[in-house]
């Protein structure tokens, strides 16, 4: 029984690590100045920019470009 419990806990930890990402602060720039900001969770910076762009578009916020850090 202990082995089963340990195995289930190990699988749970691996599954949560596979879904982990980093939180990015993303800004939409308009006229060269920061305009709107939101947070996204992504595995890398380019994915963060893509997700943020989609979210900004969803809210009908149009700017010049998106930067995430």
Z-matrix of the N, CA and C atoms (Angstrom, degrees):
N
C 1 1.461
C 2 1.535 1 110.81
N 3 1.341 2 116.84 1 -39.58
C 4 1.454 3 120.19 2 179.56
C 5 1.525 4 110.97 3 -63.46
N 6 1.336 5 116.58 4 -38.06
C 7 1.466 6 120.19 5 -179.35
C 8 1.524 7 110.81 6 -64.42
N 9 1.314 8 116.41 7 -39.39
C 10 1.461 9 120.58 8 179.47
C 11 1.525 10 109.63 9 -65.35
N 12 1.311 11 116.84 10 -44.08
C 13 1.459 12 121.18 11 -179.95
C 14 1.535 13 110.94 12 -62.58
N 15 1.319 14 117.01 13 -44.07
C 16 1.462 15 121.26 14 178.53
C 17 1.524 16 110.09 15 -63.46
N 18 1.321 17 117.62 16 -41.70
C 19 1.462 18 121.47 17 179.82
C 20 1.529 19 110.75 18 -63.60
N 21 1.309 20 117.79 19 -42.14
C 22 1.465 21 121.72 20 179.66
C 23 1.528 22 110.23 21 -65.31
N 24 1.321 23 116.94 22 -41.43
C 25 1.465 24 120.42 23 178.97
C 26 1.529 25 110.59 24 -64.79
N 27 1.325 26 117.06 25 -41.20
C 28 1.461 27 121.06 26 179.78
C 29 1.526 28 110.68 27 -64.16
N 30 1.315 29 117.19 28 -42.97
C 31 1.465 30 120.78 29 178.02
C 32 1.525 31 111.42 30 -63.31
N 33 1.318 32 115.79 31 -39.59
C 34 1.465 33 120.17 32 177.93
C 35 1.515 34 112.02 33 -62.60
N 36 1.326 35 116.54 34 -40.75
C 37 1.462 36 120.44 35 178.93
C 38 1.524 37 111.04 36 -67.15
N 39 1.318 38 117.08 37 -40.72
C 40 1.465 39 120.38 38 179.00
C 41 1.524 40 111.02 39 -66.07
N 42 1.309 41 116.54 40 -40.35
C 43 1.469 42 120.41 41 -179.14
C 44 1.525 43 110.33 42 -65.92
N 45 1.325 44 118.13 43 -40.14
C 46 1.464 45 119.87 44 -179.83
C 47 1.517 46 110.85 45 -70.19
N 48 1.333 47 118.12 46 -33.75
C 49 1.457 48 120.64 47 178.02
C 50 1.527 49 110.91 48 -68.90
N 51 1.308 50 117.68 49 -33.00
C 52 1.463 51 121.28 50 -179.94
C 53 1.521 52 110.91 51 -68.57
N 54 1.324 53 117.62 52 -28.94
C 55 1.454 54 121.47 53 -178.67
C 56 1.526 55 112.41 54 -92.44
N 57 1.327 56 117.23 55 -3.23
C 58 1.457 57 120.55 56 -176.80
C 59 1.515 58 110.44 57 -72.75
N 60 1.300 59 115.76 58 142.99
C 61 1.447 60 122.20 59 175.10
C 62 1.511 61 108.22 60 -140.64
N 63 1.294 62 115.70 61 -179.34
C 64 1.453 63 119.97 62 177.64
C 65 1.517 64 109.65 63 -102.87
N 66 1.312 65 115.00 64 151.14
C 67 1.450 66 120.31 65 176.79
C 68 1.529 67 108.57 66 -90.00
N 69 1.320 68 116.50 67 130.19
C 70 1.455 69 122.32 68 -179.67
C 71 1.523 70 109.68 69 -118.66
N 72 1.319 71 115.67 70 141.55
C 73 1.458 72 121.96 71 172.73
C 74 1.524 73 106.14 72 -96.27
N 75 1.304 74 116.34 73 120.64
C 76 1.466 75 120.23 74 -175.29
C 77 1.525 76 110.28 75 -119.15
N 78 1.317 77 114.11 76 134.24
C 79 1.459 78 121.48 77 179.97
C 80 1.521 79 110.59 78 -116.69
N 81 1.324 80 114.63 79 139.91
C 82 1.457 81 120.40 80 170.52
C 83 1.527 82 106.65 81 -98.40
N 84 1.317 83 114.74 82 130.90
C 85 1.469 84 120.71 83 -179.26
C 86 1.521 85 109.93 84 -103.60
N 87 1.322 86 114.57 85 140.67
C 88 1.467 87 121.41 86 178.69
C 89 1.531 88 106.93 87 -136.90
N 90 1.301 89 116.66 88 121.36
C 91 1.460 90 120.40 89 -178.14
C 92 1.526 91 112.01 90 67.07
N 93 1.322 92 116.66 91 27.77
C 94 1.460 93 120.90 92 178.91
C 95 1.513 94 114.90 93 81.06
N 96 1.341 95 117.48 94 2.66
C 97 1.461 96 121.45 95 -179.06
C 98 1.528 97 110.09 96 -121.12
N 99 1.334 98 117.63 97 148.07
C 100 1.471 99 120.06 98 176.63
C 101 1.526 100 109.86 99 -60.51
N 102 1.344 101 115.16 100 137.14
C 103 1.452 102 119.01 101 -175.20
C 104 1.525 103 111.81 102 -121.90
N 105 1.319 104 117.80 103 -55.55
C 106 1.468 105 122.67 104 -179.53
C 107 1.518 106 108.70 105 -129.66
N 108 1.346 107 117.01 106 150.10
C 109 1.459 108 121.50 107 -179.18
C 110 1.521 109 109.71 108 -132.87
N 111 1.331 110 115.39 109 146.34
C 112 1.459 111 121.65 110 171.46
C 113 1.515 112 109.51 111 -152.74
N 114 1.318 113 116.52 112 167.52
C 115 1.464 114 122.42 113 179.02
C 116 1.527 115 109.62 114 -110.49
N 117 1.322 116 115.88 115 142.19
C 118 1.458 117 122.10 116 174.24
C 119 1.522 118 108.82 117 -134.64
N 120 1.318 119 116.38 118 156.39
C 121 1.461 120 122.49 119 174.43
C 122 1.520 121 107.03 120 -110.34
N 123 1.333 122 115.58 121 124.51
C 124 1.461 123 120.76 122 -176.86
C 125 1.524 124 109.66 123 -149.43
N 126 1.325 125 115.38 124 164.60
C 127 1.458 126 121.21 125 -179.83
C 128 1.528 127 112.55 126 -82.22
N 129 1.331 128 117.48 127 -24.62
C 130 1.462 129 120.34 128 179.04
C 131 1.531 130 109.22 129 -153.28
N 132 1.326 131 114.66 130 172.77
C 133 1.462 132 120.65 131 -173.73
C 134 1.526 133 112.90 132 -65.04
N 135 1.321 134 117.04 133 -40.94
C 136 1.471 135 118.89 134 -178.76
C 137 1.528 136 111.36 135 -67.05
N 138 1.328 137 116.95 136 -36.16
C 139 1.468 138 120.09 137 175.60
C 140 1.525 139 110.08 138 -66.53
N 141 1.327 140 117.06 139 -37.34
C 142 1.462 141 121.09 140 178.39
C 143 1.527 142 110.96 141 -62.86
N 144 1.330 143 116.48 142 -43.95
C 145 1.468 144 120.17 143 178.87
C 146 1.525 145 110.10 144 -62.38
N 147 1.327 146 116.53 145 -41.36
C 148 1.464 147 120.34 146 179.54
C 149 1.528 148 111.33 147 -64.52
N 150 1.317 149 116.55 148 -46.00
C 151 1.472 150 119.67 149 179.60
C 152 1.527 151 111.19 150 -64.75
N 153 1.334 152 116.15 151 -41.62
C 154 1.461 153 119.68 152 179.75
C 155 1.522 154 110.89 153 -64.46
N 156 1.326 155 116.49 154 -41.97
C 157 1.468 156 119.98 155 178.23
C 158 1.524 157 110.92 156 -59.28
N 159 1.329 158 116.66 157 -41.87
C 160 1.464 159 120.90 158 177.75
C 161 1.525 160 111.20 159 -62.63
N 162 1.336 161 116.40 160 -43.26
C 163 1.467 162 119.84 161 179.89
C 164 1.527 163 111.59 162 -65.63
N 165 1.341 164 116.11 163 -43.30
C 166 1.461 165 119.12 164 178.26
C 167 1.526 166 110.14 165 -60.62
N 168 1.329 167 116.79 166 -43.61
C 169 1.460 168 121.24 167 179.31
C 170 1.537 169 110.58 168 -62.66
N 171 1.333 170 116.00 169 -39.32
C 172 1.469 171 121.04 170 179.01
C 173 1.535 172 110.90 171 -59.00
N 174 1.331 173 115.97 172 -35.76
C 175 1.469 174 120.61 173 179.81
C 176 1.530 175 112.40 174 -87.79
N 177 1.329 176 116.58 175 5.39
C 178 1.468 177 122.72 176 -178.53
C 179 1.527 178 112.29 177 59.66
N 180 1.348 179 116.61 178 34.95
C 181 1.455 180 122.24 179 174.18
C 182 1.518 181 107.30 180 -97.41
N 183 1.310 182 116.98 181 115.62
C 184 1.460 183 121.82 182 -178.62
C 185 1.515 184 109.94 183 -110.59
N 186 1.308 185 115.64 184 127.00
C 187 1.457 186 121.00 185 177.89
C 188 1.515 187 109.51 186 -136.83
N 189 1.326 188 114.89 187 -166.65
C 190 1.456 189 120.54 188 -177.60
C 191 1.524 190 112.14 189 -85.40
N 192 1.328 191 117.10 190 -44.34
C 193 1.471 192 120.91 191 -179.72
C 194 1.523 193 110.20 192 -161.27
N 195 1.338 194 115.59 193 168.52
C 196 1.469 195 123.31 194 -178.81
C 197 1.519 196 108.23 195 -121.34
N 198 1.341 197 115.64 196 135.90
C 199 1.466 198 122.82 197 176.29
C 200 1.529 199 108.37 198 -127.39
N 201 1.328 200 116.13 199 136.09
C 202 1.468 201 120.82 200 178.46
C 203 1.523 202 109.96 201 -123.14
N 204 1.318 203 115.46 202 144.58
C 205 1.461 204 120.66 203 174.16
C 206 1.505 205 110.87 204 -142.86
